[in-house]
Amino acid sequence: MPLLLLIRHGENEFVKTGKMAGRLPGVHLNEHGQNQASELAEGLSKLPIKAVYSSPMERAHETALPLAAKLGLEIQIRPGLLETNIGDWSGEELKKVAKLPAWKTVQQRPSLFRFPNGESFVECQTRVVGEIETILVEHKDNEIIACVSHADPIKLLSAYYLGMPLDHFQRLACETASVTAFMISAHGVVLLKLNQKYPFNFPVPPGKKK
């Protein structure tokens, strides 16, 4: 199976100001985020990437655009890569919800938490793992694929492939415009990079040098 590049979208004003965007529409990359997307494209376009997948959210699609353009590929939208549905917390300030009693559960026992009128972390992990597994079987061994998503889905997916309990996924880092890379094969899974920022240095699978 392929070399899987998990890319978090670039910076937007919600991230910059400490607000929780969730699935709110109309959240676009800010100027810094656009520069991050350009740097991602510059660094990753040197790899023979076979396909570019993206969450439907604007900030993810805008992050994927420069890379897809450089590679001459079309972005394939996959709903399973969506941000966690944080329900009533959408648009709230992080420092405000961090004062709620439920925040302790989010940080220490996230497997027990469901966002009010939203999704649980268990449901989010199940969704994103299912989407990635569906994508992987569509590709041959030694192909490289890029998937642009969001922080929690990427961390939850990483925890799954690393065999970590879901309750430990908050220990993983996933900054804006970062890349986490897994080599996935019938023999197992190897984490190559975690939260890697530009400039990149990724190994190219044998026979796929560009």
N, C-alpha and C positions, 0 to 999 in steps of 0.2 A: 504494500500500500504506500501512499505518497508521503512526501515531506509536507507537513501541514503547518502553514504560517497563520497564526491567529493574531489579527491586528486590531488594536483598539482605535476607535475613531480619534480624530484630532480635537484640540481644545475648542470649546464654545463658551458663551458667556455664562451658562449655567455652571459649568465646571469652574470657570475662573472666579465666579462670585460665591461658590459654595452652595449652590442650590441643586436640588434633585430634579432632573428633567424627566426621568422615567420615559413614558411613551407620549409625552406632550408633542403635538405637531409643531412644525415651524422652528425647531431648534437647529440653527445652522452653525457651521464653523465660523469662528471669528478670524481676524487677520492672522493671528499666530497659528491657529488651527489650519488655515489654508497653507501657510508656510510649512507646517509639519507634514501635510499631505504631499506637498511638492518634494520634500526631502525623502519621504517614504518612497515615492515614485522613482526618484533618482537612485536611491540605494537598492531597491528591490528589482528594478527593471533589468538589472544586470543578470538576474537569475532567469532560467528558462521556465517561467511560471506558465502553467497550462491553462489555468482558469482563475477568475476572480469572482468571488461570491460576496454578497453584502446583505446586512440587515436592511429592511425597508426604510429605517429612520433616515432623515435627511443628512444628519451629521456623519453617519456611516457611509452613505452613498457618495457624499461629497469627498470623503477621505479616499474612497476607492477610485474615483474618477480619474485623477492624474495617473495612477498606476495602470489602470486599464487602457488609457489612451496611449501611454508609452509602449505598452505591450501589444497594442492593436487588438485588444480583446473587448468583448462586451461584458458588462457587469451582469451577473446572474443574481437576481434578488431571491433570498431565501427567508421566508417568515420565521423559520425556526431559529434564526440568529438574532431575533429581536431582543431589545433590552428587557430586563425583568419588569413585569407589570407591578409597579409599586402603588397602584391604586390611589387612595386618598392622600398619600404622601407626595404625589406629583406636584412639582413647583415649590415645595417647602424648602426652607433653609436647613442645611445639614446641622448647623449648630442648634437649631430649634428642636428637631426630632431627636437629637442626641441627648436631650434632657428628659425625654419620655422614658417611663419605666421599661417599655418594650425594647428600647435600644440595647439594653444589657443582653437580652435574648438574641437580638440580631448579631451582636458581636461574639457572644459566648456559646449559644446553642441555636444557630441559625436553622438547623434542621427542624426545629419546633415552631418556627415563625412563619406566619402568613401576613403579607401586607394587607392592611384594611381595605376591603373591596378590591384586592389585587391577587397576586400570585404568591405561592410559597416558594422558598428556595429549592425544595425538593422537586416541585413541578418545573421550575426553571431549568434545573440541572437535567432532568429527564428529557425535557424538550430540546435543549441544545445538543445533548449527547446524541439523541435520535437523529437530529438534523445532520450533524457531522458524520455519523455513521452512514447515513444515506448518501451523503456526498462522496465519502471515501470509496464506496463500492462502485462508483461511476468512473473511477480513475485506475489506471494501471500502476504497477509497481514503479518506483523511481520517478514518478511525476511529482511536480511541485504545485501546490494549490494555495491560494491566499483567501482567507475568510475575514471580512471586516465586521466586527461586532462591538460589544460593549464590555465594560470592566467585569461586572459580576458574572455574566455568562461565560466569559473567557476564564475567569478564576475557577468557576464551578466545573467547567470542562477540564481544566488542568488538574484540579483535585481528583476528578474521576480517573483520568488516565494515569495519574501518579499513585492511585490506590489509597488516597488520603480520605479520612472520614470527612463528610460534608462539613461537619462542625469546625474543621480546621481550614476551610478554604479562605477565610479572612486573613490568614497568615501570608498569602501570596500577594505579590504586588502586580499592578497592571496600570501603568501610567498612560496618559494620552499619547497616541501615535507610537505606542510600543508594539513590539512583535514578540510573541511566544511561539517557539517552534518545536514540534514533535515529529520524530521519525517513527512512522507506524508501519509495522509489517506483521506477517503471520507469526513471527517469532517473538513479538512483544512490542513495547513502546519505549522510546528513549527521548527524554527531554533534552533538547540541544541548546535552547536559549529560553530564558525567562525574563520578561519585561525588558527586552533589548531595545535600546534607542539608537537612532541614527548617529554616526555611520555604522553600517551593518557588516558582519563578517559571517556568512552562512556557508556551510559546505554544500557543494553541488553533488547530487547523486551520481554514481558512476554512469558514464555514457551519456550524460546530459549537459556537458559543458557548453558554454555559449561564447 
